Amino acid sequence: MKKIRVGIICGGQSAEHEVSLQSAKNIIEAIDRDKYEVAVIGIDKAGRWSPFDETSFLLHADDPKQITLKDSTEFFRLQPGGSDDKWLQVSGAGTVGDIDVFFPVLHGPMGEDGTVQGLLKLANKPFVGAGVLGSAVGMDKDVMKRLLRDAKVPIGDFLVLHHDQRDDIHFDEIKTRLGTPVFIKPANYGSSVGIHKVHNEDTFDGALKDAFSFDRKVVVEAFVEGRELECSVLGNNKPMASVPGEIIPRKDFYSYEAKYIDEEGAYLKIPAELKTTIVHQIQDLAVKTFKVLCCKGMARVDFFLKKNNDILVNEINTIPGFTKISMYPRLWKESGIPYSELIDRLIQLALERYEP
């Protein structure tokens, strides 16, 4: 039987470039070689697309801080209206060849936000994960929170600040509205990039400046005292939820380093120690969040569990990390779907969605 050719798209222009390369590396190592053939498409930080050999597309592959794409002299010319095997043409000789299904492993803007998904849809190619709408609203924490609020999904208090308001933003007003501490986040980033926990006026301006360096819109969230829980979702029209896991940060909060670099940065309790009723509530809320935000394929939904057992949805990630210490695949492994099988299911869900 002919193998399915999977185009794994990784790298990208966001601050999560290195995370994407780690995720792609792990997927390539685990994919079922009896069913799938891999083609690697790397996007460098300048936004140039290049074909790579799957065995040698990375430098410093085992160092999360230094990992990078190899230099390339061949770049794609994007032609969404071309024939099936020519829609991505290399500026030099040859093409990337025919791709049966794409697996975008791109975290953050210009990859997880609907941009690449729109390109693949124009090219009439199946791809893993959420479509244009689900990707866009899942990435934008402002729009995401408003949609969840309107759907009566419980969320925490928040404010949205725009870049042109910078001179009119004062810590005392934020403190009066949301209390302290608060979390300041770029609206369109993930993986804790640009996020700061602010306790007082002394650190407010610096945190705001850093968040605005990543996005022209910033979300300020009220601090929620409670346990940090995560739940993975898998499926299209009938999504299912994994067992929940708990993140126990060993530092002030679950930072970028704790997620992807420092394996001692947080303790992951999988599965989380919860009453059965709480588990079911979290799973139901995860699926509801997935549906409200028009997601398909996969997502990870993050929660807070307060001392009184109230559950709040924090956010959704439509392309969650696939690194060796990432929660999404680990939660599914605990739920009975090992890593290789999870990749297989995601690809099959993408092909299923593409069928007329």
KOLMAR-81835 format. One line per 8 residues: number of its first residue (from 1); for each residue z, y, x of N, C-alpha, C. Coordinates in steps of 0.1 Angstrom, whole numbers, plus 2048, in hexadecimal, padded with zeros to 3 digits. Atoms other than C-alpha are relative to their C-alpha. Layout:
NUM = Z Y X Z Y X Z Y X ~ ...
***
This chain:
1 = 800 7F4 808 800 800 800 800 80C 809 ~ 801 7F3 7F8 7F7 823 80D 80D 807 800 ~ 7F4 7F9 7FF 814 836 819 7FE 80E 7FA ~ 800 7F3 806 81D 857 808 802 80A 80C ~ 7FE 7F6 7F4 818 875 821 808 80B 7FB ~ 7F6 7F5 804 835 88D 81F 7FF 80B 80A ~ 800 7F4 7F8 831 8B0 82D 80E 807 800 ~ 7F2 7FB 7FF 854 8BB 839 7FE 80F 806
9 = 801 7F2 7FC 855 8E2 83B 80E 804 804 ~ 7F3 7FC 7FB 871 8EF 850 7FF 80D 809 ~ 7FF 7F4 7F8 87D 90D 864 801 80C 7F7 ~ 800 7F5 809 874 92D 852 805 80D 807 ~ 7FC 7F3 7FB 87C 952 857 80E 805 7FD ~ 7F3 7FC 804 89F 953 849 80A 7FE 80C ~ 7F5 802 7F7 8C0 954 85C 804 7F1 800 ~ 7FC 80E 801 8C3 92F 852 7F5 7F7 806
17 = 80B 807 7F9 8A5 925 868 806 7F3 807 ~ 7FB 80C 7F8 8BA 90E 87F 806 7F5 7F7 ~ 7FB 80A 80A 8CB 8FD 861 7F5 7F8 7FB ~ 80C 807 805 8A9 8F5 853 7FB 7F5 80A ~ 805 80A 7F6 89E 8E4 874 80A 7F4 801 ~ 7F7 80B 800 8BE 8CF 874 7FE 7F7 7F4 ~ 802 808 80C 8B8 8C4 850 7F3 7F8 801 ~ 80D 807 7FF 893 8BC 857 801 7F4 80A
25 = 7FE 80A 7F6 89D 8A8 876 807 7F4 7FA ~ 7F9 80B 806 8B5 893 862 7F8 7F8 7F6 ~ 808 807 80A 89D 88C 846 7F5 7F8 806 ~ 80B 807 7F9 881 882 85E 806 7F3 806 ~ 7FA 80B 7FA 899 86A 86F 804 7F5 7F5 ~ 7FB 809 80A 8A4 85A 84E 7F6 7FB 7F6 ~ 80A 803 80A 884 859 839 7FB 7F2 801 ~ 805 80E 800 877 836 82F 7F2 7FF 805
33 = 80D 801 7F9 85B 82F 847 7F7 7F5 7FA ~ 808 80A 807 84F 812 832 7F8 806 7F4 ~ 806 7FA 80B 846 82A 816 7F9 80E 803 ~ 805 7F2 7FE 840 84C 826 7FB 802 80F ~ 805 7FB 7F3 82D 85C 842 803 80F 800 ~ 7FB 7F2 7FF 839 87E 84F 7F7 809 807 ~ 807 7F5 7F9 827 89E 858 80A 80B 800 ~ 7F6 7F5 7FF 83D 8BA 865 7F8 80D 801
41 = 805 7F2 800 834 8DE 85D 80C 809 803 ~ 7F5 7F7 7FC 84A 8F7 870 7FC 80E 7FE ~ 802 7F1 802 84D 91C 867 809 807 80A ~ 7F8 7F9 7F6 858 931 885 806 80D 7FA ~ 7F9 7F5 805 86E 950 881 7F7 80C 7FE ~ 809 7F5 803 84F 966 881 7F8 7FD 7F3 ~ 806 804 80C 843 953 862 7F3 7F8 802 ~ 80C 808 7FD 827 93F 873 802 7F2 7FD
49 = 7FF 80E 803 820 91C 866 7F8 7F8 80A ~ 807 808 7F6 817 901 87F 803 7F1 7FD ~ 7FE 80E 801 812 8DB 87F 807 7FB 80C ~ 7F9 805 7F5 829 8C7 895 801 7F1 7FF ~ 7FE 80E 800 82D 8A3 8A0 80F 7FE 7FD ~ 7F2 802 805 84C 895 88F 80A 7FC 80B ~ 7F8 805 7F6 859 886 8AF 804 80B 80B ~ 7FE 7F6 7F5 858 8A6 8C4 7FE 80E 7FB
57 = 802 7F3 805 85A 8C5 8AE 80C 80A 803 ~ 7F4 7F8 7FE 87C 8D1 8B9 804 801 80F ~ 7F9 7FE 7F4 88D 8DF 8D8 80F 800 7FD ~ 7F1 800 801 8B3 8DA 8DD 804 7FA 7F2 ~ 7FE 806 80E 8B2 8C3 8BE 80E 7FC 7FD ~ 7F2 804 802 8D6 8B8 8C3 80A 80B 801 ~ 7F6 7F5 7FF 8E5 8DA 8C7 7FD 80A 7F4 ~ 802 7F7 80B 8E9 8ED 8A6 7FF 80E 803
65 = 801 7F2 7FD 8ED 90E 8B7 7F3 804 807 ~ 80C 7FD 7F8 8CD 90B 8CD 7F4 7FA 7FA ~ 80C 808 806 8B6 8F5 8B7 7F5 80A 7FC ~ 80B 7F7 803 894 905 8B4 7F3 7F8 7FF ~ 80E 806 800 86F 8FC 8AD 7FA 802 80D ~ 808 7FE 7F4 859 8F6 8CA 7F5 80B 7FE ~ 80B 7F7 801 83F 910 8D2 7F3 7F9 7FB ~ 80D 806 805 81D 90B 8C1 7F5 80A 803
73 = 80C 7F7 7FF 7FA 918 8C7 7F6 7FE 7F4 ~ 808 802 80C 7EC 90B 8A6 808 805 7F3 ~ 7F9 7FB 80C 7F4 91D 885 7F7 7FE 7F4 ~ 808 803 80D 7EA 916 861 7FA 80D 7FB ~ 806 7F5 808 7D3 92C 84D 802 7FB 7F2 ~ 7FD 805 80D 7DF 929 829 7F5 803 7F6 ~ 80B 7FF 809 7C4 922 810 803 7F8 7F3 ~ 7FB 808 80C 7D4 918 7EE 7F4 7FB 7F8
81 = 80B 805 808 7B1 915 7DE 7F7 7F6 806 ~ 809 809 7F8 7A3 8FE 7F8 800 7F1 7FA ~ 800 80F 804 79C 8D8 7F5 80D 7FA 804 ~ 7F3 806 7FE 7B9 8C0 7F6 804 7FF 80E ~ 7FD 802 7F2 7B7 8BA 81B 7FE 80C 809 ~ 804 7F4 7F9 7AD 8DD 825 809 80D 7FC ~ 7F9 7F4 806 7C6 8F4 812 809 806 80B ~ 7F9 7FA 7F5 7DA 8F8 832 7F7 7FD 80D
89 = 809 802 7F5 7C1 8FD 84F 807 805 80D ~ 7FB 7FB 7F4 7CB 900 873 7F6 809 807 ~ 809 7F6 7FA 7BC 91D 886 7F8 7FA 80B ~ 807 807 7F5 7B2 905 8A2 7F9 7F4 7F9 ~ 808 80B 805 7A2 8E3 89E 809 7F7 7F6 ~ 7F9 809 808 7AC 8CB 882 808 807 7F5 ~ 7F8 7FB 80A 7C3 8CF 864 80D 7F8 800 ~ 7F4 808 802 7E5 8C3 859 7FE 7F3 7F9
97 = 804 80C 807 7D3 8A8 845 805 801 7F2 ~ 7FC 800 80E 7D9 89E 821 80F 7FD 7FF ~ 7F1 802 803 7FD 8A1 815 801 7FC 7F1 ~ 7FE 804 80E 807 88E 7F6 80C 808 7F9 ~ 7F5 7F9 806 828 8A0 7F1 807 808 80B ~ 7F9 7F8 7F7 83B 8BC 802 80F 7FF 7FE ~ 7F1 800 800 860 8BC 80B 804 80D 807 ~ 7FB 7F4 7FA 86B 8E0 811 80E 7FF 804
105 = 7F3 801 7FB 88A 8E0 826 803 80E 806 ~ 7FF 7F2 7FC 88D 906 827 80C 806 7F9 ~ 7F4 7FA 806 8AF 917 822 7FF 80F 801 ~ 800 7F2 800 8B1 93B 818 7F3 806 7FC ~ 80C 7F9 804 897 956 811 7F3 7FB 807 ~ 80D 804 7FC 872 94F 816 7FF 7F1 802 ~ 801 80F 800 877 92A 80F 807 7F9 7F5 ~ 7F8 806 80B 893 922 7F6 7FF 809 7F4
113 = 7FF 7F6 80B 88C 940 7E0 7F3 801 7F7 ~ 80C 800 809 86B 936 7CF 7F3 804 807 ~ 80C 7FC 7FA 853 944 7E8 7F7 7F5 805 ~ 808 80B 7FC 848 924 7F8 7FC 7F7 7F5 ~ 802 808 80C 84B 912 7D7 7F4 805 7F8 ~ 80B 7FA 806 832 92B 7C9 7F3 7FC 807 ~ 80B 804 7F8 81A 924 7E5 7FB 7F2 7FD ~ 803 80F 802 81C 8FE 7E0 7FB 7FE 7F2
121 = 805 801 80D 817 903 7BB 7F2 805 7FF ~ 80E 7FB 7FF 7F8 918 7C1 7F6 7F5 806 ~ 808 80A 7F9 7EB 8FC 7D8 7FF 7F3 7F8 ~ 800 80C 809 7F1 8E3 7BB 805 7F4 807 ~ 7FA 80B 7F8 808 8CD 7D1 80E 7FE 7FB ~ 7F2 803 804 828 8BB 7C6 809 803 80C ~ 7F7 7FD 7F6 847 8C5 7D8 80E 7FD 7FB ~ 7F2 803 803 86C 8BC 7DA 808 80C 7FC
129 = 7F6 7F6 803 886 8D1 7C9 7FB 809 7F5 ~ 803 7F7 80B 886 8EE 7B0 7F3 807 801 ~ 80D 7F8 801 867 901 7A5 802 80F 804 ~ 800 7F2 7FC 860 926 7A9 80C 807 7F9 ~ 7F6 7F9 807 878 932 78E 80E 7FB 804 ~ 7F3 805 7FC 895 91B 796 804 804 80E ~ 7FD 7FD 7F2 892 922 7BB 804 80F 800 ~ 7FD 7F2 7FF 892 948 7B5 80D 804 7FA
137 = 7F3 7FC 806 8AF 94B 79D 80C 7F9 807 ~ 7F6 807 7F8 8C3 931 7B2 804 807 80C ~ 7FE 7F9 7F3 8BF 946 7D1 807 80E 7FE ~ 7FB 7F2 803 8C8 968 7C1 80D 7FF 7F9 ~ 7F2 802 806 8EE 967 7BB 803 809 7F5 ~ 7FF 7F7 80B 8EC 985 7A5 7FA 7FB 7F3 ~ 807 805 80C 8D2 977 78D 806 7F3 7FC ~ 7FA 80D 803 8E2 954 78F 80D 802 7F8
145 = 7F3 7FE 807 904 961 785 7FF 806 7F2 ~ 802 7FA 80D 8F7 975 768 7FA 7F6 7F6 ~ 806 80B 809 8E3 957 75A 80C 7F6 7FD ~ 7F5 809 803 902 941 75D 80A 806 7F7 ~ 7F7 7F9 809 918 95B 74D 7FB 800 7F2 ~ 806 800 80D 900 95E 730 800 7F3 7F9 ~ 800 80E 805 8FF 938 72C 80F 7FB 7FE ~ 7F2 804 802 926 938 72A 805 7F6 80A
153 = 7FB 808 7F5 929 926 74B 80B 808 807 ~ 7F5 7F8 7FA 94B 931 75A 7FD 804 80E ~ 802 7FB 7F3 947 946 779 80B 80B 803 ~ 7F6 7F6 7FC 95D 95E 78D 7FB 80E 7FE ~ 804 7F2 801 95D 984 78B 7F8 805 80C ~ 809 7FB 7F5 942 996 7A0 7FB 80E 7FD ~ 807 7F3 801 931 9B7 7A6 7F3 7FE 809 ~ 80C 800 7F8 90E 9BD 7B3 7FD 80E 805
161 = 802 7F3 7F9 907 9D9 7CC 7F1 801 806 ~ 80E 7FE 7FB 8E4 9E7 7D5 800 809 80C ~ 800 7F8 7F4 8DA 9F6 7F6 801 80F 7FE ~ 800 7F2 802 8D4 A18 7E8 80D 805 7FB ~ 7F3 7FB 804 8F8 A19 7DC 80A 800 80B ~ 7F7 801 7F4 907 A15 7FF 80A 80B 801 ~ 7F7 7F4 7FD 914 A38 802 80A 803 7F4 ~ 7F8 7FE 80B 924 A36 7E0 80A 7F5 7FD
169 = 7F8 80C 802 937 A15 7E5 80D 803 808 ~ 7F2 7FD 7F9 95D A19 7EC 808 7F3 7FD ~ 7F8 80C 800 975 9FD 7F3 80A 801 7F4 ~ 7F6 7FE 80A 98F A0B 7DB 7FB 7FC 7F2 ~ 806 803 80C 977 A07 7BE 7FE 7F1 7FE ~ 802 80F 7FF 96F 9E3 7C8 80D 7F9 7FD ~ 7F3 805 801 994 9DC 7CB 805 801 7F2 ~ 7FB 7FE 80E 99C 9EA 7A8 7F9 7F6 7F7
177 = 807 808 809 981 9D6 798 802 7F1 803 ~ 7FF 80E 7FC 984 9B4 7AB 80C 7FC 807 ~ 7F4 804 7F9 9A5 9B5 7BD 7FC 7FD 80F ~ 803 803 7F2 9A8 9A9 7E1 806 7F2 803 ~ 80C 7FD 7F8 99C 996 7F5 7F4 7FF 7F7 ~ 80D 803 807 977 996 7EB 7F7 7FA 80A ~ 80B 805 7F8 959 984 7F8 7F4 809 7FF ~ 80C 7F8 800 93B 999 802 7F5 7F7 805
185 = 80B 809 7FD 91A 986 802 7F2 807 7FE ~ 80E 7FD 804 8F5 98D 805 7FC 7F9 7F4 ~ 803 806 80C 8E7 986 7E3 7F6 7F4 802 ~ 80B 80A 7FF 8CA 971 7F0 801 7F8 80D ~ 7FE 808 7F5 8D9 95C 80C 809 7F4 7FD ~ 7F7 80B 802 8EB 93B 80F 806 7FC 80D ~ 7FA 805 7F4 8FE 926 829 80A 809 806 ~ 7F5 7F7 7FC 919 941 82B 7FB 80B 80A
193 = 805 7F6 7F7 901 958 83E 803 80E 7FB ~ 7FD 7F3 804 90D 97C 83D 80C 802 7F7 ~ 7F5 7FF 809 92C 974 829 80D 804 807 ~ 7F3 7FB 7FB 94D 985 82F 80B 7FF 7F6 ~ 7F4 7FF 809 970 981 820 807 80D 804 ~ 7FB 7F3 7FD 97D 9A4 81E 80E 802 7F9 ~ 7F3 7FE 805 9A2 9AC 81A 804 80E 7FF ~ 7FB 7F2 800 9A4 9D1 820 7F4 809 804
201 = 80B 7F6 7FD 990 9F1 826 7FB 800 80E ~ 804 800 7F2 990 9ED 84B 7F4 7F7 803 ~ 80C 809 7FD 977 9D0 84A 7F5 801 7F6 ~ 809 7FF 80B 965 9DA 82A 7F2 805 805 ~ 80D 7FA 7FC 94A 9F1 83A 7F8 7F7 808 ~ 807 809 7F7 941 9D8 855 7FA 7F4 7F9 ~ 805 80C 808 93E 9BB 83D 7F4 804 7F7 ~ 80A 7FB 809 929 9D0 825 7F3 802 808
209 = 80B 7FD 7F8 912 9DB 841 7F9 7F3 805 ~ 806 80D 7FC 90D 9B7 84D 7F9 7F9 7F5 ~ 806 806 80C 906 9AA 82A 7F3 807 7FD ~ 80C 7F8 803 8EC 9C6 825 7F5 7FE 80A ~ 80A 803 7F6 8DB 9BC 845 7F8 7F4 7FD ~ 808 80C 804 8D0 99C 835 7F9 802 7F2 ~ 805 7FF 80D 8C8 9A9 812 802 80F 7FB ~ 7FE 7F2 805 8C4 9CA 7FF 809 800 7F3
217 = 7F7 802 80C 8DB 9BC 7E3 80B 7F7 805 ~ 7F4 807 7FC 8FE 9B0 7E9 809 7FD 7F4 ~ 7F7 804 80A 916 99D 7D3 80E 800 806 ~ 7F2 7FF 7FC 93B 9A4 7D5 808 7F7 7F5 ~ 7FA 80A 809 950 987 7C6 80F 801 801 ~ 7F1 800 800 975 987 7BC 804 7F3 807 ~ 7FB 80C 7FA 989 96E 7D0 806 7F7 7F5 ~ 7FB 809 809 991 94F 7BD 809 7F6 807
225 = 7F7 809 7F9 9B0 93C 7C8 7FE 7F2 7F9 ~ 802 80E 806 9A8 917 7C3 7F9 7F7 80A ~ 807 80A 7F7 998 8F8 7D2 7F1 802 800 ~ 80F 7FF 7FF 974 8F9 7DE 7FA 7F2 7FE ~ 806 80D 804 960 8DD 7CE 7F1 801 800 ~ 80F 800 801 93B 8D4 7D0 7FB 7F3 7F9 ~ 805 80B 807 926 8BD 7BB 7F0 800 802 ~ 80F 801 7FE 902 8B1 7C2 7F9 7FB 7F3
233 = 807 803 80C 8E8 8AF 7A6 7F2 7FA 804 ~ 80C 806 7FD 8C9 899 7A6 7F8 7FD 7F3 ~ 807 804 80C 8AD 896 78D 7F6 80B 7FB ~ 808 7F6 806 893 8A8 778 804 803 7F2 ~ 7FC 7FE 80E 896 8A7 752 80E 7FA 7FC ~ 7F4 806 803 8B4 891 753 809 7FF 80D ~ 7F9 800 7F4 8C8 89B 771 80E 7FA 7FF ~ 7F3 807 800 8E8 889 77C 808 807 80C
241 = 7F7 7F9 7F7 906 895 790 807 7F5 809 ~ 7F8 809 7F7 917 885 7AE 80F 801 7FE ~ 7F1 7FD 7FF 93C 881 7B4 802 80D 806 ~ 7FD 7F4 7F9 94B 8A2 7BD 807 7FE 80E ~ 7F9 800 7F3 957 8A9 7E1 807 80D 801 ~ 7F8 7F4 7FE 970 8C2 7ED 7FF 805 80F ~ 800 7FA 7F3 96E 8DA 80A 80D 806 803 ~ 7F3 7FB 7FC 98E 8E2 81C 7FE 808 80D
249 = 803 7F9 7F3 986 8FE 835 80D 800 809 ~ 7F5 7FF 7F7 99B 8FE 854 801 80E 806 ~ 7FF 7F2 7FC 994 923 859 801 808 7F3 ~ 7FE 7F7 80C 993 941 841 7F8 7FC 7F4 ~ 808 805 80B 976 934 82D 7F5 7F7 806 ~ 80A 80A 7FC 959 91B 82F 7F3 808 805 ~ 80A 7F8 7F9 943 92E 848 7F4 7F8 803 ~ 80D 807 7FB 920 927 855 803 7F6 80B
257 = 7FD 809 7F5 92F 918 875 807 7F3 7FB ~ 7FA 80C 806 945 901 860 7F7 7F6 7F9 ~ 809 808 807 928 8F5 84C 7F6 7F8 809 ~ 80B 806 7F9 90F 8EE 867 802 7FE 80F ~ 7FE 801 7F1 91D 8F1 88B 80D 7FA 804 ~ 7F3 805 7FC 942 8EB 88D 805 7F5 7F6 ~ 7FC 80B 808 94A 8C9 880 80F 800 7FC ~ 7F2 7FE 803 96F 8D2 881 803 80C 7F8
265 = 7FE 7F3 807 96A 8F2 86D 805 7FE 7F2 ~ 7FB 802 80E 972 8E2 84C 802 7F1 7FE ~ 7FE 80E 804 97F 8C1 83E 7F9 7FE 7F3 ~ 807 803 80C 968 8B2 824 807 7F3 7FA ~ 7FA 80C 807 97A 89B 80B 7F6 7FB 7F6 ~ 80A 806 809 961 884 7FB 804 7F2 7FD ~ 800 7F7 80C 967 87C 7DF 80D 808 800 ~ 7F4 7F7 802 97F 898 7D6 80A 7F8 7F8
273 = 7F5 807 807 9A1 88C 7C9 802 808 7F3 ~ 800 7F9 80D 99E 897 7A4 803 7F6 7F5 ~ 7FE 808 80C 9A8 88B 782 7F2 7FD 7FB ~ 80C 804 806 98C 878 770 7FA 80B 7F7 ~ 805 7F6 809 98A 893 756 7FA 80C 807 ~ 805 7F5 7F8 985 8AE 770 7F3 7FD 807 ~ 80D 804 7FA 96A 89A 781 7F5 801 7F6 ~ 80A 7FF 80B 957 897 760 7FC 80E 7FD
281 = 802 7F2 803 95B 8BC 759 7F7 806 80B ~ 808 7FA 7F5 94D 8C5 77C 7F1 7FA 7FF ~ 80D 805 801 930 8AD 778 7F8 806 7F4 ~ 807 7FA 80B 927 8BA 756 7FC 80F 802 ~ 803 7F2 7FD 929 8DE 762 7F5 801 80B ~ 80B 800 7F6 913 8D5 780 7F3 7FE 7FA ~ 80D 803 807 8F8 8C7 76A 7FC 80C 7F7 ~ 803 7F5 808 8FB 8E4 752 7FB 80C 808
289 = 804 7F5 7F7 8F8 8FD 76E 7F1 7FE 805 ~ 80E 804 7FB 8D9 8EA 77C 7F6 803 7F5 ~ 80A 7FE 80B 8C8 8EC 75A 7FF 80F 7FC ~ 800 7F2 803 8D2 910 752 7F7 808 80A ~ 808 7F9 7F5 8C2 91B 773 7F2 7FA 802 ~ 80E 805 800 8A2 908 76C 7FD 7F8 80D ~ 802 807 7F4 8A6 8F1 78A 7FA 7F2 7FE ~ 806 80E 800 894 8D0 792 803 7FA 80D
297 = 7FF 808 7F3 898 8B5 7AC 80E 7FF 805 ~ 7F3 801 7FA 8B8 8BE 7BD 806 80E 800 ~ 7F8 7F3 7FE 8D3 8D8 7C1 80F 7FB 803 ~ 7F2 802 7FE 8F7 8DA 7CC 807 80C 7F9 ~ 7F9 7F6 808 90F 8ED 7B5 80F 801 806 ~ 7F3 7FE 7FA 92F 8FC 7C4 80A 806 7F6 ~ 7F6 7FD 80A 94F 901 7B0 80D 805 807 ~ 7F2 7FE 7FD 972 90E 7B1 809 7FA 7F5
305 = 7F6 806 80A 98F 8FB 7A1 80D 807 802 ~ 7F4 7F8 7FF 9AC 911 799 80C 7F7 7FD ~ 7F4 808 801 9D0 906 798 803 7FC 7F1 ~ 7FF 804 80E 9CF 906 772 7F5 7F7 7FB ~ 80B 80A 803 9B1 8EE 773 7F4 807 7FA ~ 80D 7FA 803 998 909 769 7F6 7FE 80B ~ 80B 802 7F6 976 903 779 7F7 80B 7FF ~ 80A 7F5 800 95F 91F 784 7F5 7FB 809
313 = 80C 802 7F7 93C 91B 791 7FE 80C 809 ~ 802 7F6 7F6 937 92E 7B1 7F1 803 802 ~ 80E 7FE 7FE 912 928 7B8 7F9 7F3 801 ~ 808 80C 7FF 8F5 910 7BA 7F7 802 80D ~ 809 801 7F4 8E0 906 7D9 7F5 7F7 7FC ~ 80B 808 804 8BD 8FA 7D0 7FA 7F8 80B ~ 804 808 7F5 8B5 8EE 7F3 80D 7FF 809 ~ 7F3 801 7F8 8D8 8E3 800 7FD 7F9 80D
321 = 801 806 7F2 8DD 8D9 824 7FF 7F1 800 ~ 801 80F 7FE 8D3 8B6 830 804 7FC 80E ~ 7FB 804 7F3 8E4 8B7 851 80A 7F5 7FF ~ 7F8 80C 800 8FA 89B 85C 80E 802 7FA ~ 7F3 7FD 806 919 8AD 84F 7FF 808 7F3 ~ 802 7F9 80D 90A 8BB 82F 805 7F8 7F5 ~ 7FA 806 80C 91A 8B5 80E 7F6 7F9 7F7 ~ 80A 806 80A 8FB 8AE 7F9 7FE 7F1 802
329 = 803 80E 7FF 8F1 88D 808 80D 7F7 801 ~ 7F4 807 7FF 915 883 80F 806 7FD 7F2 ~ 7FB 802 80D 91F 887 7EB 7F8 7F5 7F9 ~ 808 80B 806 902 871 7E0 802 7F2 807 ~ 7FD 80C 7F9 90A 857 7FA 80D 7FA 7FA ~ 7F4 805 806 92D 855 7EB 7FE 7FC 7F2 ~ 803 803 80E 91D 853 7C8 7F7 7F4 800 ~ 808 80D 800 908 834 7D3 7F2 802 804
337 = 80E 7FE 7FC 8E8 844 7DF 800 804 80F ~ 800 7FD 7F2 8E5 842 805 7F4 80A 804 ~ 808 7F5 7FC 8D2 85C 819 7F1 7FD 7FF ~ 80E 804 801 8B0 84A 81C 7FB 7FF 7F2 ~ 804 802 80E 8B0 841 7F7 800 80E 7F9 ~ 800 7F3 806 8B9 865 7EE 7F3 807 803 ~ 80C 7FA 7FC 89B 872 801 7F4 7FA 7F8 ~ 80A 807 808 885 858 7EF 800 805 7F2
345 = 7FF 7FC 80E 892 862 7CD 7FB 80F 7FE ~ 804 7F2 801 88C 887 7D4 7F1 801 800 ~ 80F 800 7FF 868 880 7DE 7FA 7FB 7F3 ~ 806 805 80D 862 86B 7BF 802 809 7F5 ~ 7FE 7F6 80A 871 886 7A9 7F5 80B 801 ~ 80B 7F5 7FE 858 89F 7B8 7F3 7FA 7FB ~ 80D 806 805 83B 887 7B1 800 7FF 7F1 ~ 7FE 802 80F 848 880 78E 7FD 80D 7F9
353 = 802 7F3 806 848 8A5 786 7F2 805 801 ~ 80E 7FC 7FE 825 8A9 792 7F6 7F9 7F7 ~ 809 808 808 816 88E 77C 7FE 808 7F3 ~ 803 7F9 80D 804 89C 75D 806 7F9 7F4
***
